[in-house]
Amino acid sequence: MIAVSLADNLLTAPLIAFVVALVATLLRFELRLPEALYPILSTFLLLAIGIKGGKALADAELSDLWGPLIAALALGLLTPIIAFVAMRAVGRFDVIDAAALAAHYGSVSAVTFTVVLATLDARDIGFEGYMAGLLAVLEIIGIVVALFLARRSNAGDGWKSALSEVVRGRSIALLVAGLLIGAIVGAERLEPTDPLFSGLFPGVLALFLIEMGVTAAERLRDIRSTGARLVVLGIAIPLVNGVLGAFAGKVAGLSTGGIAVMATLAASASYIAAPAAVRIALPKANPSLYITASLGVTFPFNLTIGIPVYIALAQAIS
């Protein structure tokens, strides 16, 4: 089942675009998109995700949201602690670097979230649309817990500024804006915009993942300097967190697709919000460690192998 899921996941335009860009960049071909295009594509994707989630929120009963919200809060507390302990005990990193890495693995990747949604849509697997709201919650709480761990060890400073950076950051702002637009306007009145935000979504995602493939390839070149332990942990931690996310989604009563999304969120690692926060709160942390781990190891692993594993696990337990 996992082999079939892996094949289905890879044979989609966004994933093939990512793999082709990654391999081409490693072979020294130039595929980078114009610099001005990146913020446009990321803005579109985040806003589109938010609008889709907002439309689902408008139709959802409040009683349906409590279970998934509690599950998300629990994951937000557990995943950075798991990462911190693993980075200290197995990776043998100092408190500052372990906390920085924990912030990345406690937070989530909006792009990985986008890919799992596109994959589920392509395979006609339904999921709860309000998962975008849980994305916003998880993106914040994991970073807060990791910075608290650093502060408890007297290794972190400036955590209030870092938290403000995350909460007021561009990714959260666009997600919340989309959620509000979708919830207030509603699905029926948003139908005229569906050709833009729904119809163009897969194509825009494919373009965006070309840029992500180039960037991931550049980070892969830094693996020699970061060590094998970081590579192993960059794969093992997402798998452990993904299993936790899947069972949390099961307990919360989510559908098969919802369980897969929850598992993917728990398994993903932030490389947008977390680096901004860590740069402020933990300035002595080594960027080559946390950027290479999240973007060079975990991101390509989740896109090519992790997501089909999480979908297969969701199907097995639901």
C-alpha positions in Angstrom: 0.0 0.0 0.0 2.8 2.4 0.9 4.6 1.7 -2.5 1.3 2.5 -4.4 0.8 5.6 -2.3 4.4 6.7 -3.0 4.0 6.2 -6.8 0.7 8.1 -6.7 2.3 11.0 -4.8 5.3 11.3 -7.0 3.3 11.2 -10.3 1.8 14.7 -9.8 2.9 17.9 -11.5 4.0 19.7 -8.3 6.1 16.8 -7.0 7.7 16.1 -10.3 8.5 19.8 -10.6 10.2 19.7 -7.2 12.2 16.6 -8.0 13.3 17.8 -11.4 14.4 21.2 -10.0 16.3 19.6 -7.1 18.2 17.1 -9.4 18.8 19.7 -12.1 20.3 22.1 -9.5 22.5 19.4 -8.0 23.8 18.8 -11.6 24.5 22.6 -11.9 21.7 23.5 -14.2 20.1 26.9 -13.6 16.3 26.7 -12.9 15.8 29.4 -10.4 12.7 31.5 -11.0 12.9 35.3 -11.1 13.4 36.7 -7.6 10.3 38.9 -7.8 8.0 35.9 -8.5 8.6 34.0 -5.2 6.7 36.4 -2.9 3.8 36.5 -5.5 3.5 32.7 -5.6 3.8 32.3 -1.8 1.2 35.1 -1.3 -1.2 33.4 -3.6 -0.8 29.9 -2.0 -1.2 31.1 1.6 -4.2 33.3 0.7 -5.8 30.5 -1.3 -5.3 28.0 1.6 -6.8 30.5 4.0 -9.9 31.2 1.8 -10.6 27.4 1.4 -10.3 26.9 5.2 -12.5 29.9 5.8 -15.3 28.6 3.6 -15.1 25.3 5.6 -15.2 27.2 8.9 -18.3 29.0 7.8 -20.1 25.6 7.4 -18.6 23.9 10.4 -20.3 23.4 13.8 -18.4 24.7 16.8 -18.7 21.3 18.4 -16.8 19.7 15.5 -13.8 22.0 16.1 -13.0 21.3 19.7 -11.5 17.8 19.3 -9.1 18.7 16.4 -8.1 22.0 18.2 -7.2 20.1 21.4 -5.3 17.6 19.4 -3.4 20.4 17.6 -2.5 22.0 20.9 -1.3 18.7 22.3 0.9 18.1 19.2 2.2 21.7 19.5 3.4 20.9 23.0 4.8 17.4 22.3 6.6 17.8 19.0 9.1 20.4 20.0 9.9 18.6 23.2 10.5 15.3 21.3 12.8 17.2 18.9 14.7 18.9 21.7 15.3 15.7 23.7 16.4 13.9 20.5 18.7 16.7 19.4 20.3 16.8 22.9 20.5 13.0 23.5 21.2 11.6 20.1 22.5 14.6 18.1 24.6 15.8 21.1 23.9 19.5 20.2 24.2 22.2 22.9 21.0 23.7 24.4 20.9 26.7 22.0 21.2 24.7 18.8 18.8 22.0 20.2 16.2 24.6 21.1 16.6 26.2 17.6 16.1 22.9 15.9 13.1 22.1 18.2 11.5 25.4 17.2 11.6 24.3 13.5 10.3 20.8 14.2 7.7 22.0 16.6 6.4 24.6 14.1 5.0 23.5 10.7 5.6 24.0 7.0 2.9 25.7 5.1 4.3 24.4 1.8 4.3 20.8 3.0 0.7 21.4 4.1 -0.1 22.7 0.7 1.4 19.7 -1.0 -0.6 17.2 1.1 -3.8 19.0 0.3 -3.1 18.9 -3.4 -2.1 15.2 -3.1 -5.4 14.4 -1.3 -7.4 16.4 -3.9 -5.7 14.6 -6.8 -6.6 11.2 -5.2 -10.2 12.3 -4.4 -9.6 11.8 -0.6 -11.7 14.2 1.4 -10.5 16.2 4.4 -11.8 18.8 6.8 -11.3 22.2 5.2 -10.8 24.0 8.5 -7.3 22.3 8.9 -5.9 25.6 7.7 -6.9 27.1 11.1 -5.0 24.3 12.8 -2.0 25.2 10.7 -2.0 28.7 12.1 -2.2 27.4 15.6 0.6 24.9 15.2 2.9 27.3 13.5 2.9 29.5 16.6 2.7 27.1 19.6 5.7 24.9 18.6 8.0 27.9 18.4 6.8 29.2 21.8 7.4 25.9 23.5 10.9 25.6 22.0 11.9 29.1 23.0 10.5 28.3 26.5 12.9 25.3 26.7 15.8 27.6 25.8 14.8 30.2 28.3 14.4 27.6 31.0 18.1 26.7 30.4 19.1 30.4 30.4 20.1 30.1 26.7 17.4 32.2 25.1 16.7 35.9 25.1 14.4 38.2 23.2 11.6 35.6 23.2 8.9 38.3 23.4 10.2 40.0 20.2 10.5 36.6 18.6 6.9 35.7 19.4 5.7 39.0 18.0 7.7 38.3 14.8 5.8 35.0 14.4 2.3 36.2 15.3 2.5 39.3 13.1 4.5 37.7 10.4 3.5 37.5 6.7 2.5 33.8 6.6 0.2 34.0 9.6 -1.2 37.3 8.4 -2.1 35.9 5.0 -3.6 32.7 6.4 -5.7 34.6 8.9 -6.8 37.1 6.2 -7.8 34.2 3.9 -9.7 32.5 6.7 -11.6 35.7 7.5 -12.4 36.3 3.8 -13.7 32.7 3.4 -15.6 32.6 6.6 -17.3 36.0 6.2 -18.1 35.9 2.4 -19.0 32.2 2.3 -18.7 29.5 -0.4 -21.6 30.7 -2.6 -20.5 34.3 -2.9 -16.9 33.2 -3.5 -17.8 31.1 -6.5 -16.7 33.9 -9.0 -13.2 33.6 -7.5 -12.9 29.8 -7.6 -11.3 29.8 -11.1 -8.5 31.8 -9.6 -7.9 30.5 -6.1 -9.0 26.9 -6.8 -8.5 26.4 -10.6 -5.0 27.8 -10.7 -3.8 26.4 -7.4 -2.0 23.2 -8.8 -0.2 25.2 -11.5 1.0 27.9 -9.1 2.1 25.2 -6.6 4.1 23.5 -9.4 5.9 26.8 -10.1 6.5 27.4 -6.4 8.0 23.9 -5.9 10.5 24.5 -8.7 11.9 27.3 -6.6 11.7 25.1 -3.5 13.6 22.3 -5.4 16.4 24.7 -6.2 16.6 26.0 -2.6 16.5 22.5 -1.1 19.3 21.4 -3.4 21.5 24.3 -2.3 20.9 23.3 1.4 21.7 19.6 0.6 25.2 20.7 -0.3 25.7 21.8 3.3 25.0 18.3 4.7 28.8 17.5 4.8 29.4 20.2 7.3 26.4 19.3 9.5 27.1 15.6 10.1 25.2 12.3 9.6 23.4 12.5 12.9 21.5 15.6 11.8 20.4 13.8 8.6 19.2 10.7 10.6 17.3 12.9 13.1 15.9 15.0 10.2 14.2 11.9 9.0 13.4 10.0 12.3 11.8 13.0 14.1 9.3 13.6 11.3 8.3 9.9 11.2 7.8 9.8 15.0 5.9 13.1 15.0 3.9 12.0 12.0 2.7 8.8 13.7 1.7 10.9 16.8 -0.1 13.3 14.5 -2.0 10.5 12.8 -3.2 8.9 16.1 -4.1 12.4 17.5 -6.2 13.0 14.4 -7.8 9.6 14.9 -8.7 10.3 18.5 -10.0 13.7 17.5 -12.5 12.0 15.1 -11.0 13.3 11.8 -11.7 11.7 8.5 -9.0 9.7 6.7 -7.9 12.8 4.8 -8.0 14.9 8.0 -5.8 12.3 9.8 -3.3 12.4 6.9 -3.2 16.2 7.1 -2.7 16.2 10.9 0.1 13.7 10.5 1.8 15.8 7.8 1.5 18.9 9.9 3.0 17.2 12.9 5.8 15.8 10.8 6.7 18.9 8.9 9.4 21.4 9.8 9.1 25.2 9.5 11.6 27.1 7.4 9.9 30.4 7.2 8.4 31.4 10.6 10.8 29.5 12.8 14.0 30.9 11.3 12.7 34.4 11.8 11.9 33.8 15.4 15.1 31.9 16.2 17.2 34.7 14.6 15.8 37.1 17.2 15.5 34.9 20.3 18.5 32.6 19.8 21.1 34.7 17.8 23.9 32.3 18.8 22.3 29.3 17.2 23.9 27.9 14.1 21.7 28.7 11.0 23.5 26.0 8.9 22.1 23.4 11.3 18.5 24.4 11.5 18.1 25.6 7.9 19.8 22.5 6.5 17.8 20.1 8.7 14.4 21.6 7.9 14.8 22.6 4.3 17.6 20.3 3.1 16.6 17.1 4.8 13.1 17.1 6.2 11.3 19.0 3.5 12.4 16.8 0.5 11.9 13.7 2.6 8.3 14.6 3.5 7.4 15.6 -0.1 8.8 12.4 -1.7 8.4 9.7 1.0 6.7 11.1 4.1 3.4 12.2 2.7 2.5 8.9 1.1 3.5 7.1 4.3 1.2 9.4 6.3 -1.6 8.9 3.9 -1.2 5.1 4.0 -1.1 5.2 7.8 -4.2 7.3 7.9 -6.0 4.8 5.6 -4.8 1.9 7.8 -6.1 3.3 11.1 -9.3 5.0 10.0 
